[in-house]
Amino acid sequence: MDCLWGEMYGSINACQWDGRITKEQADHMRTKYLFGDTEEDL
């Protein structure tokens, strides 16, 4: 699972730095798919 986590994290970062997604979109995807959906707790 750790390998897949790293792949997802890297893909999100690459898309953000390539300009394909915004920082806000990247942050949302990291929160939802990598760190658990805890946005409602913020």
mmCIF file of the N, C-alpha and C atoms, coordinates in Angstrom:
data_MODEL
# 
_entry.id   MODEL 
# 
loop_
_atom_site.group_PDB 
_atom_site.id 
_atom_site.type_symbol 
_atom_site.label_atom_id 
_atom_site.label_alt_id 
_atom_site.label_comp_id 
_atom_site.label_asym_id 
_atom_site.label_entity_id 
_atom_site.label_seq_id 
_atom_site.pdbx_PDB_ins_code 
_atom_site.Cartn_x 
_atom_site.Cartn_y 
_atom_site.Cartn_z 
_atom_site.occupancy 
_atom_site.B_iso_or_equiv 
_atom_site.pdbx_formal_charge 
_atom_site.auth_seq_id 
_atom_site.auth_comp_id 
_atom_site.auth_asym_id 
_atom_site.auth_atom_id 
_atom_site.pdbx_PDB_model_num 
ATOM 1   N N  . MET A 1 1  ? 0.823   -1.193 0.000   1.00 0.00 ? 1  MET A N  1 
ATOM 2   C CA . MET A 1 1  ? 0.000   0.000  0.000   1.00 0.00 ? 1  MET A CA 1 
ATOM 3   C C  . MET A 1 1  ? 0.865   1.255  0.000   1.00 0.00 ? 1  MET A C  1 
ATOM 4   N N  . ASP A 1 2  ? 2.006   1.199  0.661   1.00 0.00 ? 2  ASP A N  1 
ATOM 5   C CA . ASP A 1 2  ? 2.884   2.363  0.702   1.00 0.00 ? 2  ASP A CA 1 
ATOM 6   C C  . ASP A 1 2  ? 3.362   2.765  -0.686  1.00 0.00 ? 2  ASP A C  1 
ATOM 7   N N  . CYS A 1 3  ? 3.624   1.784  -1.540  1.00 0.00 ? 3  CYS A N  1 
ATOM 8   C CA . CYS A 1 3  ? 4.070   2.090  -2.899  1.00 0.00 ? 3  CYS A CA 1 
ATOM 9   C C  . CYS A 1 3  ? 2.987   2.831  -3.666  1.00 0.00 ? 3  CYS A C  1 
ATOM 10  N N  . LEU A 1 4  ? 1.751   2.384  -3.524  1.00 0.00 ? 4  LEU A N  1 
ATOM 11  C CA . LEU A 1 4  ? 0.648   3.042  -4.224  1.00 0.00 ? 4  LEU A CA 1 
ATOM 12  C C  . LEU A 1 4  ? 0.403   4.442  -3.670  1.00 0.00 ? 4  LEU A C  1 
ATOM 13  N N  . TRP A 1 5  ? 0.553   4.606  -2.354  1.00 0.00 ? 5  TRP A N  1 
ATOM 14  C CA . TRP A 1 5  ? 0.401   5.915  -1.727  1.00 0.00 ? 5  TRP A CA 1 
ATOM 15  C C  . TRP A 1 5  ? 1.412   6.887  -2.326  1.00 0.00 ? 5  TRP A C  1 
ATOM 16  N N  . GLY A 1 6  ? 2.658   6.451  -2.442  1.00 0.00 ? 6  GLY A N  1 
ATOM 17  C CA . GLY A 1 6  ? 3.707   7.284  -3.019  1.00 0.00 ? 6  GLY A CA 1 
ATOM 18  C C  . GLY A 1 6  ? 3.453   7.620  -4.478  1.00 0.00 ? 6  GLY A C  1 
ATOM 19  N N  . GLU A 1 7  ? 2.935   6.674  -5.224  1.00 0.00 ? 7  GLU A N  1 
ATOM 20  C CA . GLU A 1 7  ? 2.603   6.915  -6.635  1.00 0.00 ? 7  GLU A CA 1 
ATOM 21  C C  . GLU A 1 7  ? 1.522   7.982  -6.765  1.00 0.00 ? 7  GLU A C  1 
ATOM 22  N N  . MET A 1 8  ? 0.487   7.878  -5.932  1.00 0.00 ? 8  MET A N  1 
ATOM 23  C CA . MET A 1 8  ? -0.601  8.851  -5.975  1.00 0.00 ? 8  MET A CA 1 
ATOM 24  C C  . MET A 1 8  ? -0.101  10.229 -5.575  1.00 0.00 ? 8  MET A C  1 
ATOM 25  N N  . TYR A 1 9  ? 0.675   10.298 -4.504  1.00 0.00 ? 9  TYR A N  1 
ATOM 26  C CA . TYR A 1 9  ? 1.211   11.575 -4.026  1.00 0.00 ? 9  TYR A CA 1 
ATOM 27  C C  . TYR A 1 9  ? 2.065   12.229 -5.113  1.00 0.00 ? 9  TYR A C  1 
ATOM 28  N N  . GLY A 1 10 ? 2.918   11.445 -5.734  1.00 0.00 ? 10 GLY A N  1 
ATOM 29  C CA . GLY A 1 10 ? 3.770   11.959 -6.806  1.00 0.00 ? 10 GLY A CA 1 
ATOM 30  C C  . GLY A 1 10 ? 2.984   12.413 -8.018  1.00 0.00 ? 10 GLY A C  1 
ATOM 31  N N  . SER A 1 11 ? 1.954   11.691 -8.369  1.00 0.00 ? 11 SER A N  1 
ATOM 32  C CA . SER A 1 11 ? 1.126   12.065 -9.518  1.00 0.00 ? 11 SER A CA 1 
ATOM 33  C C  . SER A 1 11 ? 0.376   13.370 -9.268  1.00 0.00 ? 11 SER A C  1 
ATOM 34  N N  . ILE A 1 12 ? -0.141  13.525 -8.062  1.00 0.00 ? 12 ILE A N  1 
ATOM 35  C CA . ILE A 1 12 ? -0.835  14.770 -7.725  1.00 0.00 ? 12 ILE A CA 1 
ATOM 36  C C  . ILE A 1 12 ? 0.137   15.943 -7.789  1.00 0.00 ? 12 ILE A C  1 
ATOM 37  N N  . ASN A 1 13 ? 1.322   15.756 -7.204  1.00 0.00 ? 13 ASN A N  1 
ATOM 38  C CA . ASN A 1 13 ? 2.323   16.820 -7.231  1.00 0.00 ? 13 ASN A CA 1 
ATOM 39  C C  . ASN A 1 13 ? 2.733   17.174 -8.654  1.00 0.00 ? 13 ASN A C  1 
ATOM 40  N N  . ALA A 1 14 ? 2.950   16.164 -9.479  1.00 0.00 ? 14 ALA A N  1 
ATOM 41  C CA . ALA A 1 14 ? 3.360   16.403 -10.863 1.00 0.00 ? 14 ALA A CA 1 
ATOM 42  C C  . ALA A 1 14 ? 2.294   17.185 -11.629 1.00 0.00 ? 14 ALA A C  1 
ATOM 43  N N  . CYS A 1 15 ? 1.049   16.817 -11.436 1.00 0.00 ? 15 CYS A N  1 
ATOM 44  C CA . CYS A 1 15 ? -0.041  17.528 -12.112 1.00 0.00 ? 15 CYS A CA 1 
ATOM 45  C C  . CYS A 1 15 ? -0.132  18.975 -11.642 1.00 0.00 ? 15 CYS A C  1 
ATOM 46  N N  . GLN A 1 16 ? 0.101   19.185 -10.355 1.00 0.00 ? 16 GLN A N  1 
ATOM 47  C CA . GLN A 1 16 ? 0.065   20.548 -9.827  1.00 0.00 ? 16 GLN A CA 1 
ATOM 48  C C  . GLN A 1 16 ? 1.190   21.378 -10.425 1.00 0.00 ? 16 GLN A C  1 
ATOM 49  N N  . TRP A 1 17 ? 2.396   20.864 -10.424 1.00 0.00 ? 17 TRP A N  1 
ATOM 50  C CA . TRP A 1 17 ? 3.544   21.633 -10.915 1.00 0.00 ? 17 TRP A CA 1 
ATOM 51  C C  . TRP A 1 17 ? 3.514   21.789 -12.432 1.00 0.00 ? 17 TRP A C  1 
ATOM 52  N N  . ASP A 1 18 ? 2.866   20.888 -13.153 1.00 0.00 ? 18 ASP A N  1 
ATOM 53  C CA . ASP A 1 18 ? 2.699   21.019 -14.600 1.00 0.00 ? 18 ASP A CA 1 
ATOM 54  C C  . ASP A 1 18 ? 1.621   22.025 -14.963 1.00 0.00 ? 18 ASP A C  1 
ATOM 55  N N  . GLY A 1 19 ? 0.826   22.429 -13.982 1.00 0.00 ? 19 GLY A N  1 
ATOM 56  C CA . GLY A 1 19 ? -0.240  23.383 -14.232 1.00 0.00 ? 19 GLY A CA 1 
ATOM 57  C C  . GLY A 1 19 ? -1.534  22.747 -14.704 1.00 0.00 ? 19 GLY A C  1 
ATOM 58  N N  . ARG A 1 20 ? -1.627  21.410 -14.623 1.00 0.00 ? 20 ARG A N  1 
ATOM 59  C CA . ARG A 1 20 ? -2.849  20.731 -15.054 1.00 0.00 ? 20 ARG A CA 1 
ATOM 60  C C  . ARG A 1 20 ? -3.957  20.829 -14.019 1.00 0.00 ? 20 ARG A C  1 
ATOM 61  N N  . ILE A 1 21 ? -3.578  21.008 -12.742 1.00 0.00 ? 21 ILE A N  1 
ATOM 62  C CA . ILE A 1 21 ? -4.549  21.223 -11.681 1.00 0.00 ? 21 ILE A CA 1 
ATOM 63  C C  . ILE A 1 21 ? -4.044  22.358 -10.791 1.00 0.00 ? 21 ILE A C  1 
ATOM 64  N N  . THR A 1 22 ? -4.951  22.997 -10.081 1.00 0.00 ? 22 THR A N  1 
ATOM 65  C CA . THR A 1 22 ? -4.574  24.101 -9.200  1.00 0.00 ? 22 THR A CA 1 
ATOM 66  C C  . THR A 1 22 ? -4.089  23.551 -7.854  1.00 0.00 ? 22 THR A C  1 
ATOM 67  N N  . LYS A 1 23 ? -3.478  24.410 -7.066  1.00 0.00 ? 23 LYS A N  1 
ATOM 68  C CA . LYS A 1 23 ? -3.033  24.026 -5.721  1.00 0.00 ? 23 LYS A CA 1 
ATOM 69  C C  . LYS A 1 23 ? -4.224  23.586 -4.883  1.00 0.00 ? 23 LYS A C  1 
ATOM 70  N N  . GLU A 1 24 ? -5.341  24.285 -5.032  1.00 0.00 ? 24 GLU A N  1 
ATOM 71  C CA . GLU A 1 24 ? -6.532  23.937 -4.273  1.00 0.00 ? 24 GLU A CA 1 
ATOM 72  C C  . GLU A 1 24 ? -7.036  22.548 -4.648  1.00 0.00 ? 24 GLU A C  1 
ATOM 73  N N  . GLN A 1 25 ? -7.032  22.242 -5.943  1.00 0.00 ? 25 GLN A N  1 
ATOM 74  C CA . GLN A 1 25 ? -7.463  20.914 -6.381  1.00 0.00 ? 25 GLN A CA 1 
ATOM 75  C C  . GLN A 1 25 ? -6.514  19.840 -5.850  1.00 0.00 ? 25 GLN A C  1 
ATOM 76  N N  . ALA A 1 26 ? -5.221  20.112 -5.909  1.00 0.00 ? 26 ALA A N  1 
ATOM 77  C CA . ALA A 1 26 ? -4.232  19.158 -5.411  1.00 0.00 ? 26 ALA A CA 1 
ATOM 78  C C  . ALA A 1 26 ? -4.403  18.934 -3.916  1.00 0.00 ? 26 ALA A C  1 
ATOM 79  N N  . ASP A 1 27 ? -4.593  20.011 -3.161  1.00 0.00 ? 27 ASP A N  1 
ATOM 80  C CA . ASP A 1 27 ? -4.800  19.881 -1.719  1.00 0.00 ? 27 ASP A CA 1 
ATOM 81  C C  . ASP A 1 27 ? -6.039  19.058 -1.413  1.00 0.00 ? 27 ASP A C  1 
ATOM 82  N N  . HIS A 1 28 ? -7.102  19.296 -2.170  1.00 0.00 ? 28 HIS A N  1 
ATOM 83  C CA . HIS A 1 28 ? -8.348  18.536 -1.972  1.00 0.00 ? 28 HIS A CA 1 
ATOM 84  C C  . HIS A 1 28 ? -8.115  17.052 -2.243  1.00 0.00 ? 28 HIS A C  1 
ATOM 85  N N  . MET A 1 29 ? -7.429  16.723 -3.319  1.00 0.00 ? 29 MET A N  1 
ATOM 86  C CA . MET A 1 29 ? -7.191  15.317 -3.645  1.00 0.00 ? 29 MET A CA 1 
ATOM 87  C C  . MET A 1 29 ? -6.276  14.663 -2.622  1.00 0.00 ? 29 MET A C  1 
ATOM 88  N N  . ARG A 1 30 ? -5.250  15.376 -2.153  1.00 0.00 ? 30 ARG A N  1 
ATOM 89  C CA . ARG A 1 30 ? -4.380  14.812 -1.117  1.00 0.00 ? 30 ARG A CA 1 
ATOM 90  C C  . ARG A 1 30 ? -5.188  14.505 0.144   1.00 0.00 ? 30 ARG A C  1 
ATOM 91  N N  . THR A 1 31 ? -6.039  15.449 0.542   1.00 0.00 ? 31 THR A N  1 
ATOM 92  C CA . THR A 1 31 ? -6.850  15.255 1.740   1.00 0.00 ? 31 THR A CA 1 
ATOM 93  C C  . THR A 1 31 ? -7.809  14.082 1.568   1.00 0.00 ? 31 THR A C  1 
ATOM 94  N N  . LYS A 1 32 ? -8.491  14.047 0.447   1.00 0.00 ? 32 LYS A N  1 
ATOM 95  C CA . LYS A 1 32 ? -9.520  13.017 0.237   1.00 0.00 ? 32 LYS A CA 1 
ATOM 96  C C  . LYS A 1 32 ? -8.931  11.626 0.040   1.00 0.00 ? 32 LYS A C  1 
ATOM 97  N N  . TYR A 1 33 ? -7.891  11.512 -0.778  1.00 0.00 ? 33 TYR A N  1 
ATOM 98  C CA . TYR A 1 33 ? -7.410  10.201 -1.165  1.00 0.00 ? 33 TYR A CA 1 
ATOM 99  C C  . TYR A 1 33 ? -6.187  9.717  -0.386  1.00 0.00 ? 33 TYR A C  1 
ATOM 100 N N  . LEU A 1 34 ? -5.429  10.613 0.238   1.00 0.00 ? 34 LEU A N  1 
ATOM 101 C CA . LEU A 1 34 ? -4.198  10.193 0.901   1.00 0.00 ? 34 LEU A CA 1 
ATOM 102 C C  . LEU A 1 34 ? -4.235  10.329 2.419   1.00 0.00 ? 34 LEU A C  1 
ATOM 103 N N  . PHE A 1 35 ? -4.876  11.360 2.900   1.00 0.00 ? 35 PHE A N  1 
ATOM 104 C CA . PHE A 1 35 ? -4.839  11.634 4.328   1.00 0.00 ? 35 PHE A CA 1 
ATOM 105 C C  . PHE A 1 35 ? -6.182  11.421 5.008   1.00 0.00 ? 35 PHE A C  1 
ATOM 106 N N  . GLY A 1 36 ? -7.147  10.904 4.297   1.00 0.00 ? 36 GLY A N  1 
ATOM 107 C CA . GLY A 1 36 ? -8.478  10.717 4.859   1.00 0.00 ? 36 GLY A CA 1 
ATOM 108 C C  . GLY A 1 36 ? -9.303  11.973 4.653   1.00 0.00 ? 36 GLY A C  1 
ATOM 109 N N  . ASP A 1 37 ? -10.585 11.812 4.492   1.00 0.00 ? 37 ASP A N  1 
ATOM 110 C CA . ASP A 1 37 ? -11.473 12.938 4.204   1.00 0.00 ? 37 ASP A CA 1 
ATOM 111 C C  . ASP A 1 37 ? -11.851 13.622 5.508   1.00 0.00 ? 37 ASP A C  1 
ATOM 112 N N  . THR A 1 38 ? -10.992 14.530 5.972   1.00 0.00 ? 38 THR A N  1 
ATOM 113 C CA . THR A 1 38 ? -11.206 15.219 7.249   1.00 0.00 ? 38 THR A CA 1 
ATOM 114 C C  . THR A 1 38 ? -11.464 16.704 7.057   1.00 0.00 ? 38 THR A C  1 
ATOM 115 N N  . GLU A 1 39 ? -11.802 17.124 5.850   1.00 0.00 ? 39 GLU A N  1 
ATOM 116 C CA . GLU A 1 39 ? -12.034 18.547 5.593   1.00 0.00 ? 39 GLU A CA 1 
ATOM 117 C C  . GLU A 1 39 ? -13.147 19.114 6.470   1.00 0.00 ? 39 GLU A C  1 
ATOM 118 N N  . GLU A 1 40 ? -14.162 18.315 6.771   1.00 0.00 ? 40 GLU A N  1 
ATOM 119 C CA . GLU A 1 40 ? -15.248 18.826 7.585   1.00 0.00 ? 40 GLU A CA 1 
ATOM 120 C C  . GLU A 1 40 ? -14.785 19.096 9.018   1.00 0.00 ? 40 GLU A C  1 
ATOM 121 N N  . ASP A 1 41 ? -13.668 18.501 9.431   1.00 0.00 ? 41 ASP A N  1 
ATOM 122 C CA . ASP A 1 41 ? -13.120 18.741 10.764  1.00 0.00 ? 41 ASP A CA 1 
ATOM 123 C C  . ASP A 1 41 ? -12.358 20.055 10.859  1.00 0.00 ? 41 ASP A C  1 
ATOM 124 N N  . LEU A 1 42 ? -11.999 20.627 9.719   1.00 0.00 ? 42 LEU A N  1 
ATOM 125 C CA . LEU A 1 42 ? -11.194 21.857 9.725   1.00 0.00 ? 42 LEU A CA 1 
ATOM 126 C C  . LEU A 1 42 ? -11.998 23.080 9.987   1.00 0.00 ? 42 LEU A C  1 
# 
